[in-house]
Amino acid sequence: MSLAMKPIHIIGGGLAGSEAAWQAAEAGVPVVLHEMRPVRGTDAHKTDGLAELVCSNSFRSDDAETNAVGVLHAEMRLAASLIMRAGDANQVPAGGALAVDREGFSQAVTEALEAHPLIAIERGEITGLPPEDWDQTIIATGPLTAPSLAEAISAATGSQSLAFFDAIAPIVHFDTINLDVAWFQSRYDKVGPGGTGKDYINCPMNKPEYEAFIQALLDGDKTEFKEWEGTPYFDGCLPIEVMAERGPETLRHGPMKPMGLTNAHKPDEKPYAVVQLRQDNALGTLYNMVGFQTKLKYGAQTAIFRMIPGLENAEFARLGGLHRNTYLNSPALLDGTLQLKARPGLRFAGQITGCEGYVESAAMGLVAGRFAAAARLGHPLAPPPATTAFGALLNHITGGHLLSDDEPGKRSFQPMNVNFGLFPPIEAPKQEGKRLRGKEKTLAKKRAMSARALADCKRWLAGEAVGIAAE
C-alpha cells in the first residue's frame, strides 16, 4: 500500500489508541498517532510511554472457557492484537489471571508502534475536535481526556459527557512484607498463565483485627473534590472506604474474602478476612494491594494499611490516589461502528465510549481501527456478531442497555466490563443420561457461549481479512 494514501488520525496513545493504530497499519493504512504526553501530562500517568497502565497491572482472567474476559483475550489473540502480544510477552504470575510487568509492557507497545513503517507518532495536545479534512479519525483519549477536548466534544454532540471517580491501589515493596505472617497462595490453589498456584501474598485478619481495620477506614482522613461532588463511582473500581461505608461485612465479601485460602502458618485457624497482594513487576520487587483503590490521604493510608497483619512494616512504592474519569453517552451518540452519528468518519474507542477495563478498552480500539481501515480502503465492514465478546461489548456501548425508569424515553447507560450477561443466551448442552443442574449447568452454558464466540469470531475475522486486504 502506498504511503501516499491519506492517513487515519488517532488521538490518544493509551491501550485503545495503540491497538487501533496497530490494527489499521497492519491492514495497510497509514496512521498518525497523536499523544499529548509529555507535552501535557495527566493526573494519573507517570511516564510518556504508550499504553501506560495507570491502575492495576492485571488483565484479569485468562480462562477462555468459563470467563467472558478470557474469551475476549482469546478473540484479541485471534485478531493479532498488539496489546495481547505485549501482555503475553511481559506476564508476571497471577493465579488464573494475566498480569503484566507494567514498564516492560508499555515499552513493548511503544517500540512496536515506533518501528512500524506505516505509523507516525506525533507528541502534542489536540485541543479541539479534529479538522474536517481528517476524514477518518479515532478519538481514544480515555477517561483522562483533556478538558479542552472534552468541552469540544460536548459542544459538538449537544450532550454532556458523564463522569465518575476512578481510584488507584497502593503498591508495596516486597522485601518489607512480613512472610512470617503472610503466605503465598492463589485462591483455591488455581494455576494460571505463568503461575504456580502460589501467586498472591495473603495477609490474614481475625475478627477483632478486621473490625478495627473497618473502623479505621471509616474514620480516616479522605481527599475531597468539591467540584466533582455528585459524580458517581463505577462499581468495579470502588474505593475501599466507600465499600466499608456500605456495611461492615462488605469488604469481607469483596476484595477481602477469605474463601479458598488456608493460612500456611496456622492451617487450623480459618482467617476471618484476607488482604491479597499481587506481583506488579517482572522482578517481583513490587506487589499491589488487590482491590484497595482508595481516596484516603497519604498519611492515613500509611497508618491504616500498616494495621494489616504482615504489612506492619510495609514501605510503599506508590500510595493510592483518585482521578476523574469521563465517558460519553455512547448509545445516543455513536452508531454500530463507533462512529459519531453527527459526523461520519469520526470514531471513538476505549474507556471514553463507556466500556470499563484495560482489555475491553483495547478491544474497542481494535475494532475501531479495523472499521476505520475498512472505510479508508473502501470496503465497508460489518460489525462483529453479537455472539462474540467483541460484538457483545460493542452492542452494550452502542445500544444494548435498559430504558431508564427515572427518565421515560431515555436509556440508562453505565460503564461495564465484558461479561456473559451481554451475550445472547444459549441452552446448556445436553448430556446423555444426565440432567445438568446448578453450578454444573451454569459452567456448561458458559463453555457453550465461549465455544460459540470463538467459532463466530474466527468466521468474522476470516471474512473481514478479505474485505480489508490491500489491493
C-alpha positions as CSV (number, residue, x, y, z in Angstrom):
1,M,0.0,0.0,0.0
2,S,1.4,3.4,-1.0
3,L,2.4,5.8,1.7
4,A,0.6,8.5,-0.4
5,M,-2.7,7.1,0.9
6,K,-4.4,9.6,3.2
7,P,-3.7,8.6,6.9
8,I,-6.1,7.8,9.7
9,H,-5.6,10.1,12.6
10,I,-5.8,8.5,16.1
11,I,-5.9,10.8,19.1
12,G,-4.7,9.2,22.3
13,G,-1.8,6.7,22.9
14,G,-3.4,4.6,25.6
15,L,-4.4,0.9,25.2
16,A,-7.3,1.7,22.8
17,G,-5.4,4.2,20.6
18,S,-2.3,2.0,20.5
19,E,-4.3,-1.1,19.4
20,A,-6.3,1.0,16.9
21,A,-3.1,2.3,15.3
22,W,-1.6,-1.2,15.1
23,Q,-4.7,-2.8,13.5
24,A,-5.1,0.0,10.9
25,A,-1.4,-0.1,10.0
26,E,-1.4,-3.9,9.8
27,A,-4.3,-3.6,7.3
28,G,-2.0,-1.4,5.1
29,V,-3.3,2.0,6.0
30,P,-1.0,4.9,7.2
31,V,-1.6,6.2,10.7
32,V,-0.8,9.3,12.6
33,L,-1.0,8.6,16.3
34,H,-1.3,11.8,18.4
35,E,-0.3,11.5,22.1
36,M,-0.2,14.7,24.3
37,R,2.3,13.3,26.8
38,P,4.9,14.5,27.7
39,V,3.9,17.9,26.3
40,R,0.9,17.8,28.6
41,G,0.6,15.4,31.5
42,T,-2.4,13.9,33.3
43,D,-3.3,13.4,36.9
44,A,-2.6,9.7,36.8
45,H,0.1,9.0,34.2
46,K,3.8,8.9,35.3
47,T,5.7,8.4,32.0
48,D,5.4,9.3,28.4
49,G,5.2,5.7,27.3
50,L,2.4,4.5,25.1
51,A,-0.2,2.1,26.7
52,E,0.9,3.0,30.2
53,L,-1.1,1.2,32.8
54,V,-2.2,3.7,35.5
55,C,-4.3,1.5,37.8
56,S,-3.9,-2.3,38.2
57,N,-1.4,-4.4,36.3
58,S,-3.9,-7.2,35.7
59,F,-5.8,-8.0,32.5
60,R,-8.0,-10.2,34.7
61,S,-8.9,-13.9,34.0
62,D,-7.2,-15.7,31.1
63,D,-9.8,-18.5,31.2
64,A,-11.3,-18.7,27.7
65,E,-13.7,-21.4,28.6
66,T,-15.7,-20.1,31.5
67,N,-14.9,-16.4,31.8
68,A,-16.0,-13.7,29.5
69,V,-12.8,-11.6,29.7
70,G,-10.8,-14.7,29.0
71,V,-12.9,-15.1,25.8
72,L,-12.1,-11.5,24.9
73,H,-8.4,-12.3,25.4
74,A,-8.7,-15.2,23.0
75,E,-10.6,-13.2,20.4
76,M,-8.0,-10.5,20.5
77,R,-5.2,-13.0,20.1
78,L,-7.1,-14.4,17.0
79,A,-7.1,-10.8,15.7
80,A,-3.3,-10.4,16.2
81,S,-3.7,-7.9,18.9
82,L,-0.6,-5.9,19.8
83,I,-1.8,-5.3,23.4
84,M,-2.2,-9.1,24.0
85,R,1.1,-9.8,22.3
86,A,2.9,-7.4,24.6
87,G,0.9,-8.6,27.6
88,D,1.8,-12.3,27.0
89,A,5.5,-11.4,26.5
90,N,5.6,-9.4,29.8
91,Q,3.4,-11.5,32.1
92,V,4.0,-12.0,35.8
93,P,2.5,-14.7,38.0
94,A,-1.1,-14.0,39.0
95,G,-3.0,-17.2,39.6
96,G,-5.7,-17.6,36.9
97,A,-5.3,-14.0,35.7
98,L,-3.0,-12.4,33.1
99,A,-1.0,-9.7,34.9
100,V,1.9,-7.9,33.4
101,D,5.1,-6.0,34.2
102,R,3.7,-2.6,33.6
103,E,7.0,-1.0,32.5
104,G,8.0,-3.9,30.2
105,F,4.5,-3.9,28.7
106,S,4.4,-0.2,27.9
107,Q,7.9,-0.4,26.4
108,A,7.0,-3.3,24.2
109,V,3.9,-1.5,22.8
110,T,5.8,1.8,22.3
111,E,8.7,0.1,20.5
112,A,6.4,-1.9,18.2
113,L,4.5,1.2,17.2
114,E,7.6,3.3,16.7
115,A,9.1,0.7,14.5
116,H,6.0,0.2,12.2
117,P,6.7,1.8,8.8
118,L,3.1,3.0,8.4
119,I,2.8,4.7,11.8
120,A,3.9,8.2,12.7
121,I,3.8,9.3,16.3
122,E,3.2,13.0,17.0
123,R,3.6,14.4,20.5
124,G,1.3,17.3,21.4
125,E,-2.2,18.1,22.6
126,I,-5.2,18.2,20.3
127,T,-7.3,20.9,21.9
128,G,-10.5,20.6,19.9
129,L,-12.3,18.4,17.5
130,P,-10.1,17.2,14.6
131,P,-10.4,19.3,11.4
132,E,-12.8,18.2,8.7
133,D,-10.0,17.1,6.4
134,W,-9.1,14.4,8.9
135,D,-12.0,12.4,7.4
136,Q,-11.1,9.2,9.2
137,T,-10.2,9.9,12.9
138,I,-10.5,7.9,16.1
139,I,-10.6,9.7,19.4
140,A,-9.2,7.3,22.1
141,T,-8.3,9.7,24.8
142,G,-9.6,7.5,27.6
143,P,-11.0,8.5,30.9
144,L,-8.4,11.3,31.3
145,T,-9.5,13.3,28.2
146,A,-8.0,16.8,28.4
147,P,-10.7,19.4,29.4
148,S,-10.4,21.4,26.2
149,L,-11.1,18.4,24.0
150,A,-13.9,17.1,26.3
151,E,-15.6,20.6,26.1
152,A,-15.3,20.5,22.3
153,I,-16.9,17.0,22.2
154,S,-19.7,18.2,24.4
155,A,-20.3,21.2,22.3
156,A,-20.4,19.2,19.1
157,T,-22.7,16.5,20.4
158,G,-25.1,18.7,22.3
159,S,-24.8,16.2,25.1
160,Q,-22.9,16.5,28.4
161,S,-20.3,13.8,29.0
162,L,-20.9,11.8,32.1
163,A,-18.2,11.4,34.7
164,F,-17.2,9.1,37.6
165,F,-14.3,8.7,40.0
166,D,-11.6,6.1,39.4
167,A,-9.2,5.1,42.2
168,I,-5.7,3.7,42.3
169,A,-4.5,0.9,44.6
170,P,-1.2,1.2,46.6
171,I,2.0,-0.8,45.7
172,V,4.2,-2.3,48.4
173,H,7.9,-3.1,48.3
174,F,8.1,-6.9,48.6
175,D,11.0,-7.0,51.0
176,T,9.0,-5.1,53.6
177,I,6.2,-7.7,53.7
178,N,6.4,-10.0,56.8
179,L,6.3,-13.5,55.4
180,D,6.3,-15.0,58.9
181,V,2.7,-13.8,59.0
182,A,1.7,-13.6,55.3
183,W,1.9,-16.6,52.9
184,F,1.9,-17.3,49.2
185,Q,-1.2,-18.9,47.7
186,S,-3.7,-18.4,44.8
187,R,-7.3,-18.7,45.7
188,Y,-8.3,-22.4,45.6
189,D,-4.6,-23.0,44.5
190,K,-5.6,-22.1,41.0
191,V,-2.7,-22.2,38.5
192,G,-2.9,-19.6,35.7
193,P,-0.7,-18.4,32.9
194,G,2.9,-18.2,34.1
195,G,1.8,-19.1,37.6
196,T,2.3,-21.8,40.1
197,G,-0.8,-21.8,42.3
198,K,1.0,-19.6,44.8
199,D,0.9,-16.3,43.0
200,Y,-0.6,-14.0,45.7
201,I,0.7,-12.9,49.0
202,N,-2.1,-13.3,51.6
203,C,-2.4,-11.3,54.9
204,P,-4.9,-12.8,57.4
205,M,-7.1,-11.0,59.8
206,N,-9.1,-12.3,62.7
207,K,-12.4,-10.8,63.6
208,P,-11.2,-8.1,66.1
209,E,-8.4,-7.1,63.7
210,Y,-10.9,-6.8,60.8
211,E,-13.4,-4.8,62.8
212,A,-10.7,-2.4,63.9
213,F,-9.5,-2.0,60.3
214,I,-13.0,-1.2,59.1
215,Q,-13.4,1.4,61.8
216,A,-10.1,3.0,60.8
217,L,-11.2,3.2,57.2
218,L,-14.4,4.9,58.2
219,D,-12.5,7.4,60.5
220,G,-9.5,8.1,58.2
221,D,-8.9,11.4,56.6
222,K,-10.0,11.4,52.9
223,T,-9.3,13.6,49.9
224,E,-12.3,15.7,49.0
225,F,-13.0,17.1,45.5
226,K,-15.7,19.7,45.9
227,E,-16.0,20.4,42.2
228,W,-16.7,16.7,41.5
229,E,-19.5,16.2,44.1
230,G,-22.4,14.3,42.7
231,T,-20.2,12.3,40.3
232,P,-21.0,8.6,40.6
233,Y,-18.3,5.9,41.2
234,F,-18.1,3.0,38.9
235,D,-18.9,-0.1,40.9
236,G,-16.0,-2.1,39.5
237,C,-13.5,0.4,41.0
238,L,-14.9,1.5,44.3
239,P,-12.6,2.9,46.9
240,I,-12.3,0.6,49.9
241,E,-13.6,3.2,52.3
242,V,-16.7,3.6,50.1
243,M,-17.3,-0.1,50.3
244,A,-16.8,0.0,54.1
245,E,-19.5,2.7,54.3
246,R,-21.9,0.3,52.7
247,G,-21.7,-2.1,55.7
248,P,-19.1,-3.7,57.9
249,E,-19.2,-7.0,56.1
250,T,-19.0,-5.6,52.5
251,L,-15.2,-5.9,52.3
252,R,-15.1,-9.3,53.8
253,H,-17.4,-10.5,51.0
254,G,-15.5,-8.5,48.4
255,P,-11.7,-8.0,48.0
256,M,-11.0,-9.3,51.5
257,K,-13.0,-12.5,51.2
258,P,-11.2,-15.5,52.9
259,M,-12.6,-18.2,50.7
260,G,-10.3,-20.7,49.0
261,L,-7.3,-19.7,51.3
262,T,-5.6,-21.6,54.1
263,N,-3.1,-19.9,56.4
264,A,0.2,-21.7,55.8
265,H,1.4,-20.7,59.2
266,K,-1.8,-21.6,61.1
267,P,-3.7,-24.1,58.9
268,D,-6.2,-24.9,61.7
269,E,-7.2,-21.3,62.1
270,K,-9.5,-20.0,59.3
271,P,-8.9,-16.3,58.6
272,Y,-11.9,-14.0,59.1
273,A,-10.7,-11.8,56.3
274,V,-7.7,-11.8,54.0
275,V,-5.9,-8.9,52.1
276,Q,-4.2,-10.2,48.9
277,L,-1.2,-8.6,47.1
278,R,-0.4,-9.4,43.5
279,Q,3.0,-9.2,41.8
280,D,3.3,-5.9,40.0
281,N,6.6,-6.2,38.1
282,A,8.7,-8.9,36.5
283,L,11.5,-8.6,39.1
284,G,9.0,-9.5,41.8
285,T,10.1,-6.5,43.9
286,L,6.7,-4.8,43.9
287,Y,3.3,-6.1,44.9
288,N,0.0,-4.2,44.6
289,M,-2.9,-4.5,47.1
290,V,-5.7,-6.2,45.2
291,G,-9.0,-4.2,45.3
292,F,-7.6,-1.5,47.5
293,Q,-8.4,1.6,45.5
294,T,-8.6,4.5,47.9
295,K,-9.2,8.2,48.4
296,L,-7.6,8.2,51.9
297,K,-5.0,10.9,52.4
298,Y,-1.4,9.6,52.2
299,G,-0.7,9.9,55.9
300,A,-3.9,7.9,56.7
301,Q,-3.1,5.3,54.1
302,T,0.3,4.5,55.6
303,A,-1.0,4.3,59.2
304,I,-4.2,2.3,58.3
305,F,-2.6,-0.2,55.9
306,R,0.2,-1.0,58.4
307,M,-2.6,-2.3,60.7
308,I,-2.9,-5.3,58.3
309,P,-1.0,-8.3,59.7
310,G,2.1,-8.8,57.6
311,L,2.2,-5.2,56.5
312,E,3.1,-3.7,59.8
313,N,6.5,-2.5,58.5
314,A,5.4,-2.0,54.8
315,E,7.1,0.5,52.7
316,F,5.0,1.9,49.8
317,A,6.4,2.4,46.3
318,R,3.1,4.2,45.5
319,L,0.2,5.2,47.6
320,G,-3.4,5.1,46.4
321,G,-5.0,8.0,44.6
322,L,-8.1,9.3,42.9
323,H,-8.7,10.8,39.5
324,R,-11.7,11.9,37.5
325,N,-12.9,9.9,34.5
326,T,-15.2,10.9,31.7
327,Y,-17.2,8.9,29.2
328,L,-19.8,9.6,26.5
329,N,-23.4,8.8,26.4
330,S,-22.4,6.4,23.6
331,P,-25.8,4.8,22.8
332,A,-27.2,8.2,21.9
333,L,-24.1,9.5,20.1
334,L,-22.4,6.6,18.3
335,D,-23.5,4.2,15.6
336,G,-22.8,0.4,15.5
337,T,-19.3,1.1,14.2
338,L,-18.4,3.5,17.0
339,Q,-18.8,6.4,14.6
340,L,-20.3,9.7,15.8
341,K,-23.8,9.9,14.3
342,A,-23.4,13.7,13.8
343,R,-20.1,13.4,12.0
344,P,-19.4,10.3,9.8
345,G,-15.7,9.3,9.8
346,L,-15.1,10.4,13.4
347,R,-15.0,7.4,15.7
348,F,-14.4,6.9,19.5
349,A,-12.7,4.0,21.2
350,G,-11.7,2.8,24.6
351,Q,-13.0,3.9,28.0
352,I,-14.3,7.2,26.7
353,T,-17.1,5.2,25.0
354,G,-18.2,3.7,28.3
355,C,-16.5,0.4,28.4
356,E,-14.5,-0.4,31.5
357,G,-11.2,-2.3,31.9
358,Y,-7.9,-2.5,30.1
359,V,-8.8,-5.4,27.8
360,E,-12.2,-4.0,27.0
361,S,-10.7,-0.6,26.0
362,A,-8.1,-2.2,23.9
363,A,-10.7,-4.5,22.2
364,M,-12.8,-1.5,21.2
365,G,-9.6,0.2,19.9
366,L,-9.1,-3.0,17.9
367,V,-12.5,-3.0,16.2
368,A,-12.4,0.8,15.7
369,G,-9.1,0.5,14.0
370,R,-10.5,-2.1,11.7
371,F,-13.6,-0.1,11.0
372,A,-11.6,2.9,10.1
373,A,-9.1,0.9,7.9
374,A,-12.0,-0.7,6.0
375,A,-13.6,2.7,5.4
376,R,-10.3,4.1,4.1
377,L,-9.9,1.2,1.8
378,G,-13.5,1.4,0.5
379,H,-14.6,-1.9,1.9
380,P,-17.3,-1.4,4.5
381,L,-17.0,-3.8,7.4
382,A,-19.9,-5.4,9.2
383,P,-19.7,-5.3,13.0
384,P,-18.7,-8.5,14.8
385,P,-21.5,-10.9,15.6
386,A,-23.3,-10.3,18.9
387,T,-22.4,-13.8,19.9
388,T,-18.7,-12.8,20.1
389,A,-17.1,-11.0,23.0
390,F,-16.2,-8.2,20.6
391,G,-19.9,-7.9,19.5
392,A,-21.4,-8.3,22.9
393,L,-19.3,-5.4,24.3
394,L,-19.8,-3.2,21.2
395,N,-23.6,-3.8,21.4
396,H,-23.6,-2.7,25.1
397,I,-21.8,0.5,24.2
398,T,-23.9,1.4,21.2
399,G,-27.4,0.4,22.5
400,G,-27.7,-2.8,24.5
401,H,-28.8,-1.1,27.7
402,L,-32.1,-0.7,29.5
403,L,-34.6,2.0,29.4
404,S,-34.4,4.3,32.4
405,D,-37.1,4.0,35.0
406,D,-36.4,7.5,36.2
407,E,-36.5,9.3,32.9
408,P,-39.1,7.9,30.4
409,G,-37.8,7.8,26.9
410,K,-34.2,7.9,28.0
411,R,-31.8,4.9,28.4
412,S,-29.7,4.0,31.4
413,F,-26.1,3.7,30.4
414,Q,-23.2,2.9,32.7
415,P,-19.6,1.7,32.1
416,M,-19.4,-2.1,32.2
417,N,-16.8,-4.8,31.9
418,V,-17.4,-7.6,29.4
419,N,-19.5,-10.4,31.0
420,F,-21.6,-13.3,29.8
421,G,-24.8,-11.3,30.6
422,L,-24.0,-9.2,27.5
423,F,-24.0,-12.3,25.2
424,P,-27.1,-13.8,23.6
425,P,-28.4,-16.7,25.7
426,I,-27.7,-20.3,24.9
427,E,-29.0,-23.6,26.0
428,A,-26.7,-25.8,28.1
429,P,-25.6,-28.8,26.1
430,K,-27.5,-32.0,27.0
431,Q,-25.5,-35.0,28.2
432,E,-26.9,-38.5,27.7
433,G,-28.4,-40.0,30.8
434,K,-27.5,-36.9,32.9
435,R,-29.5,-33.8,33.6
436,L,-27.3,-30.8,34.5
437,R,-28.3,-28.7,37.4
438,G,-26.9,-25.7,39.4
439,K,-23.3,-24.9,39.0
440,E,-22.7,-27.7,36.6
441,K,-25.4,-26.3,34.3
442,T,-24.0,-22.8,34.6
443,L,-20.5,-23.9,33.7
444,A,-21.8,-25.9,30.7
445,K,-23.6,-22.8,29.4
446,K,-20.5,-20.7,29.8
447,R,-18.4,-23.2,27.9
448,A,-21.0,-23.3,25.2
449,M,-21.1,-19.5,24.9
450,S,-17.3,-19.4,24.8
451,A,-17.1,-22.0,22.1
452,R,-19.7,-20.3,20.0
453,A,-18.0,-16.9,20.5
454,L,-14.6,-18.1,19.3
455,A,-16.0,-20.0,16.3
456,D,-18.0,-17.0,15.2
457,C,-15.1,-14.7,15.8
458,K,-12.9,-16.8,13.6
459,R,-15.5,-16.7,10.8
460,W,-15.9,-12.9,11.2
461,L,-12.1,-12.4,11.0
462,A,-11.8,-14.6,8.0
463,G,-14.4,-12.7,6.1
464,E,-13.0,-9.4,7.2
465,A,-9.5,-10.3,6.1
466,V,-10.7,-10.4,2.5
467,G,-12.6,-7.2,3.0
468,I,-9.7,-5.0,4.1
469,A,-6.8,-6.6,2.3
470,A,-4.6,-4.2,0.4
471,E,-5.1,-4.3,-3.3
